[in-house]
Amino acid sequence: MATHNNKEIADISLEDAASEPRNFNHDTTSVKKTFPVLGMTCASCAGSAESIVAQAPGVLQAAVNFATGNLTVEFSPAVTDPYILQKTVQSVGFDLLIEEESTQQETLEAIHEKKYQALKSKTIWAIILSLPVVIIGMFFMDMPYGNEIMWAFSTPVVFWLGKDFFINAWKQAKFRSANMDTLVALSTGIAYVFSVFSMFFTDFLRHRGLDTHVYFEAAAVIIAFILLGKLLEEKAKGNTSTAIKKLMGLQPKTVIVVGSDGVEHEKAIEEVSPGDIILVKPGEKIAVDGMVVSGTSYVDESMLSGEPVPVLKQENEKVFAGTINQKGSFQFKAIKVGKETMLAQIIKMVQDAQGSKAPVQKLVDKIAGIFVPVVIGIAIITFALWAIFGGNNGLVQGLLAAVTVLVIACPCALGLATPTAIMVGVGKGAEQGILIKDAESLELAKKVNVVVLDKTGTITEGRPQVSDMKWLNEDNTSASILFSMEKLSEHPLAEAVVKHMDGVPTTTLSMFDSITGKGAKAAYDGTTYYVGNRKLLQENNITISDELERFAQVWGSQSKTVIWFANQQQALSVIAISDKIKATSVQAIQEMQGMGIDLYMLTGDNESTAKSIAQQTGIKHYKAEVLPQHKADFVKELQRQGKIVAMVGDGINDSTALATADVSIAMGRGSDIAMDVAKMTIISSDLTKIPQAIRLSKRTVATIKQNLFWAFIYNLIGIPVAAGVLYPISGFLLNPMIAGAAMALSSVSVVSNSLRLKWKK
């Protein structure tokens, strides 16, 4: 943890801070910062942390997002600072991470990893220690010293491995609220205390005509079950920050700066200032935004545009941080550095999009919010009624009935209803090549009524390929010359030609010259040959035959890129290069339209290419020349119309739109960033998996609802019986041991129902 430089401020106590006047001058410059909050376990924890910070002196605004685990706070530095805010948060049992942004992410990941390993260890120990308690409690109740052995094994489970439930329940109680931890703490705590009482004061209960029994196994098993659920949740949470980390990794750590005297020296990225001249070598990432001052090269800007063809950069052209230089080298002047770069803006947008989404309040959490206080109320009323109307043994019978209510109403079935169905659903998806990251997207996918598709790499292959090639009079020598020229060329489209002509023998050229922005020329056996665009041929007065011209016009109308190969007199060949539509895209689009889903295609490409792809695939709505930010804006516009939007993309340029959408789906062959931001990944990049994912979502949600229904029916019948509602009619009182078994059975029935998902086609 970072230390504070200003001792005077650091040593202010909470009381001193609280005594400062709250109505300070609002004209004072305020700062807005984001800090990770540590130690939160539920949404009400976020509420507690938020309210305590909001009341602190000098704080203008405070918001805690439980999904991202961050506190966003606007405060006056004249009145407070991060260290006082940290102490404020610590006063309610949480903590703030107030390190520098550069090291914050790594520290946070280390904390999460440590927490996960500790939880894993606790869960394993809870299961190991609970097993003998269950075996003795179920099958060997009358063995000598059985109660003492169970007591010895269950005590560390309840008070060492389960202590967090009691701590969190106490925190909730201080703020007059209750959650699942409250119910777990009460049911296990009372069951344990009652069992210890039964064990040491057996005669006291027997003299009052009561059958004494201990419930150590109920206390131990409940904690083992809940710890296992928390472990699975923590594992899923651990990967949420990798998208931002990978985006940050696009920026190199050091750069080569060229001094005014021409001397090159290495500089850390943090030290780069606007105006510095930076040298970029072949294959290197560009560090900051700037403008080329000398040299030329092609730069891969697919992270910004999503388009696969690298862009030519020459003098006075802009370059952007995170983009990748190809084969040439150049020098550029730094213009925007640090948080001003376009890459930093993309990182900010992704963070905002992730943070602005309030976590969907799961159905179970809503139920638990009502369920927990109601169950506690029923247990108290049960005890009171027995104590008043139960006669001589009313007090003990009442305590027994209250424990039975808490044990039978333990939220195991309720708690397992959603995660077991989700686990099976996610597993089923993985079998089908659909990786699903969280429950939220799996639950929401069934409601999707609009799917927004990126073009490049999603509908199409995302790689330029030679689709057609026409020769005037093909001969082996001409093919060898073309192949040899393209192998020497740095132009990105040359790679597509080389790949297409693989196997053609090369020949030795006596001269090769790259012509920036037009193509290349070479000499062979005293003749000059050209490969490039039409402008190159026109400048050298090269004739084009009507036959080749016809092909070029047809391919041009299909939005294909046309390149020419010619000698010094005439064009010898015309080649069409395009980004092919995937074989399964048309089928997938028809399938989704058949499900009543509206489809939109967004692309950074030109209007004619977008129109051509839309016509070939049957997509009715499309937008061309769309920038990354506009993709996210378009998704928001659809959401404002009340639509549930799924965004499908494969590039870094799609990451903001993916983070904004209700359901985000990435192509497995796309960028790591897109896959990290997206909640679903289609491993094969096959669009037909999207309707499959929607059908899987419908089945999973149906299973969750069935599970919750059975968990409720069980509680609806079990709780009144446990409270003793049948006693006046039939004299029947439910034994807490049977209540424990019924609780376990309800969990088994929920898990079994979830497993049915596995066998559905």
Secondary structure as UniProt FT lines:
FT   HELIX           7..10
FT   HELIX           14..19
FT   TURN            26..27
FT   STRAND          31..38
FT   HELIX           43..54
FT   TURN            57..58
FT   STRAND          59..65
FT   TURN            66..69
FT   STRAND          70..75
FT   TURN            77..79
FT   HELIX           82..90
FT   TURN            91..93
FT   STRAND          95..96
FT   HELIX           101..139
FT   TURN            141..142
FT   TURN            144..145
FT   HELIX           146..156
FT   HELIX           157..161
FT   HELIX           163..174
FT   TURN            175..176
FT   HELIX           180..200
FT   HELIX           202..206
FT   TURN            207..209
FT   HELIX           216..237
FT   TURN            238..241
FT   HELIX           242..248
FT   TURN            249..250
FT   STRAND          254..258
FT   TURN            260..261
FT   STRAND          264..268
FT   HELIX           269..271
FT   TURN            274..275
FT   STRAND          277..280
FT   TURN            282..283
FT   STRAND          289..295
FT   STRAND          297..300
FT   HELIX           302..305
FT   STRAND          311..313
FT   TURN            315..316
FT   STRAND          318..319
FT   TURN            321..322
FT   STRAND          324..325
FT   STRAND          330..336
FT   HELIX           338..340
FT   HELIX           342..356
FT   HELIX           363..389
FT   HELIX           391..393
FT   HELIX           394..408
FT   HELIX           412..431
FT   TURN            432..433
FT   STRAND          434..436
FT   HELIX           439..444
FT   HELIX           445..447
FT   STRAND          450..454
FT   HELIX           455..459
FT   STRAND          460..471
FT   HELIX           476..488
FT   HELIX           492..500
FT   TURN            501..503
FT   STRAND          511..515
FT   TURN            516..518
FT   STRAND          519..524
FT   TURN            525..526
FT   STRAND          527..532
FT   HELIX           534..539
FT   TURN            540..541
FT   HELIX           546..557
FT   TURN            558..559
FT   STRAND          561..567
FT   STRAND          570..581
FT   TURN            583..584
FT   HELIX           585..594
FT   TURN            595..596
FT   STRAND          598..602
FT   HELIX           607..617
FT   STRAND          621..623
FT   HELIX           628..640
FT   TURN            641..642
FT   STRAND          645..649
FT   HELIX           652..654
FT   HELIX           655..660
FT   STRAND          663..667
FT   TURN            668..669
FT   HELIX           672..677
FT   STRAND          680..682
FT   TURN            683..684
FT   TURN            687..688
FT   HELIX           689..723
FT   TURN            724..726
FT   HELIX           727..730
FT   HELIX           736..759
//
